[in-house]
């Protein structure tokens, strides 16, 4: 979901404040999709997704995560079918970010999904020690068309 002017107005543009607790590299622990209509949850990328998100002091960020049971192509260059399957089991993007109180907006410069490039993606977060929970704004699922949100739990890498 693209950020509204109200949300963009609630975040601090530019570099994060020194000592911001989200700065660092985080390893993905879980990725759950929650359907809005009934609260049903499922593991969007399987039981043990693999991934990282990083927030840097210079205001740049990246995110990449995959299923842990991805296919292995028969050759170094995947076939068209293998490539499509690999693409459907990953998320990857990078850009800058703006922080607010329990909200971060990812300003996407490049993405695995070109429709995201140039957009502002709203994320709500909660920090509990070395655990970062990031929840997306509601969006329509590409799998079944239902409205829902993604809840990703990350552990700080020390």
C-alpha positions as CSV (number, residue, x, y, z in Angstrom):
1,X,0.0,0.0,0.0
2,X,1.3,3.4,-0.9
3,X,1.7,5.9,1.9
4,X,-0.9,8.7,2.4
5,X,0.2,12.3,2.9
6,X,-1.0,12.0,6.5
7,X,1.4,9.1,7.1
8,X,4.3,10.7,5.2
9,X,3.7,13.9,7.4
10,X,4.1,11.8,10.6
11,X,7.5,10.5,9.8
12,X,10.9,12.2,10.0
13,X,12.4,12.6,6.5
14,X,16.2,12.3,6.0
15,X,18.7,10.4,8.1
16,X,17.5,8.8,11.3
17,X,18.4,10.3,14.6
18,X,21.7,9.1,16.0
19,X,21.2,6.0,18.2
20,X,17.9,5.1,16.6
21,X,17.1,1.6,17.9
22,X,16.0,0.2,14.5
23,X,19.5,0.8,13.0
24,X,21.3,-2.5,12.3
25,X,20.8,-5.8,10.6
26,X,18.0,-8.1,11.4
27,X,17.4,-11.8,10.6
28,X,13.9,-13.0,9.7
29,X,12.4,-15.3,12.2
30,X,8.8,-15.6,10.9
31,X,6.6,-14.3,8.1
32,X,2.8,-14.6,8.7
33,X,0.0,-13.4,6.5
34,X,-3.2,-12.4,8.4
35,X,-6.5,-12.2,6.6
36,X,-8.5,-9.1,7.7
37,X,-11.9,-10.6,7.3
38,X,-11.5,-13.4,9.8
39,X,-8.0,-13.1,11.3
40,X,-6.9,-16.4,9.7
41,X,-3.1,-16.6,9.7
42,X,-0.7,-18.8,7.7
43,X,3.0,-18.9,7.1
44,X,3.3,-17.0,3.8
45,X,6.8,-18.3,3.0
46,X,6.7,-21.7,4.9
47,X,7.8,-22.7,8.3
48,X,11.3,-21.3,8.2
49,X,11.7,-18.3,5.8
50,X,15.2,-16.9,5.3
51,X,15.9,-13.2,5.1
52,X,17.4,-10.0,6.3
53,X,16.4,-6.4,6.7
54,X,18.9,-3.7,7.3
55,X,18.5,-0.1,8.4
56,X,21.6,2.1,8.1
57,X,22.5,5.3,9.9
58,X,22.8,7.0,6.4
59,X,19.0,6.5,5.9
60,X,19.3,3.6,3.5
61,X,17.5,0.2,3.9
62,X,17.2,-3.1,2.2
63,X,15.0,-6.2,2.6
64,X,15.4,-9.6,1.1
65,X,13.7,-12.8,2.1
66,X,12.8,-16.2,0.6
67,X,11.2,-19.5,1.3
68,X,13.7,-22.0,2.7
69,X,12.4,-24.8,0.3
70,X,13.0,-23.0,-3.0
71,X,13.7,-25.1,-6.1
72,X,17.3,-25.5,-7.3
73,X,17.5,-24.8,-11.1
74,X,19.1,-27.6,-13.2
75,X,21.7,-25.1,-14.4
76,X,23.3,-21.8,-13.4
77,X,20.8,-20.0,-15.7
78,X,17.2,-21.0,-14.7
79,X,14.7,-21.9,-17.3
80,X,11.8,-19.5,-17.7
81,X,9.6,-21.7,-15.6
82,X,12.3,-22.1,-12.9
83,X,12.8,-18.3,-12.9
84,X,9.1,-17.6,-12.5
85,X,9.0,-20.1,-9.6
86,X,12.1,-18.6,-8.0
87,X,10.7,-15.1,-8.3
88,X,7.4,-16.1,-6.7
89,X,9.2,-17.3,-3.6
90,X,11.1,-14.2,-2.7
91,X,10.8,-10.5,-1.9
92,X,13.7,-8.0,-2.4
93,X,13.9,-4.3,-2.4
94,X,16.1,-1.3,-1.3
95,X,15.8,2.4,-0.9
96,X,15.6,5.0,1.9
97,X,13.4,5.1,5.0
98,X,11.7,7.6,7.2
99,X,10.9,6.9,10.8
100,X,8.1,8.0,13.0
101,X,6.7,6.8,16.3
102,X,6.2,3.0,15.7
103,X,6.0,3.6,11.9
104,X,8.6,3.4,9.2
105,X,8.1,4.2,5.5
106,X,10.2,2.4,3.0
107,X,10.9,4.7,0.0
108,X,11.6,2.0,-2.7
109,X,14.4,2.8,-5.2
110,X,14.7,-0.7,-6.7
111,X,12.6,-3.9,-6.3
112,X,12.1,-7.5,-7.3
113,X,8.6,-6.2,-8.3
114,X,8.9,-3.2,-10.5
115,X,5.4,-2.1,-9.4
116,X,7.0,-1.2,-6.0
117,X,9.8,0.8,-7.5
118,X,9.2,4.5,-6.8
119,X,6.6,3.8,-4.1
120,X,6.4,4.5,-0.4
121,X,5.6,1.4,1.6
122,X,4.1,1.8,5.1
123,X,5.3,-0.5,7.9
124,X,4.3,-0.4,11.5
125,X,6.9,-1.7,14.0
126,X,7.3,-2.7,17.6
127,X,10.7,-3.1,19.3
128,X,11.1,-5.5,22.2
129,X,14.8,-5.7,23.0
130,X,16.4,-7.5,20.1
131,X,13.1,-8.5,18.5
132,X,11.6,-6.2,15.8
133,X,8.0,-6.9,14.7
134,X,7.1,-5.2,11.4
135,X,3.5,-5.2,10.1
136,X,2.5,-4.0,6.7
137,X,-0.5,-1.8,6.0
138,X,-3.4,-3.9,4.7
139,X,-3.1,-5.0,1.0
140,X,-4.8,-7.3,-1.4
141,X,-3.3,-10.8,-1.7
142,X,-1.9,-11.8,-5.1
143,X,-2.9,-15.4,-4.3
144,X,-6.5,-15.2,-3.4
145,X,-7.5,-11.4,-3.6
146,X,-8.3,-11.2,0.1
147,X,-7.3,-8.1,2.1
148,X,-4.7,-8.8,4.8
149,X,-1.5,-7.8,6.2
150,X,1.9,-9.4,6.7
151,X,3.6,-9.7,10.1
152,X,7.3,-10.2,10.0
153,X,9.4,-10.9,13.1
154,X,13.1,-10.2,13.0
155,X,15.9,-10.8,15.5
156,X,18.8,-8.3,15.7
157,X,22.2,-9.7,14.5
158,X,24.9,-8.9,17.0
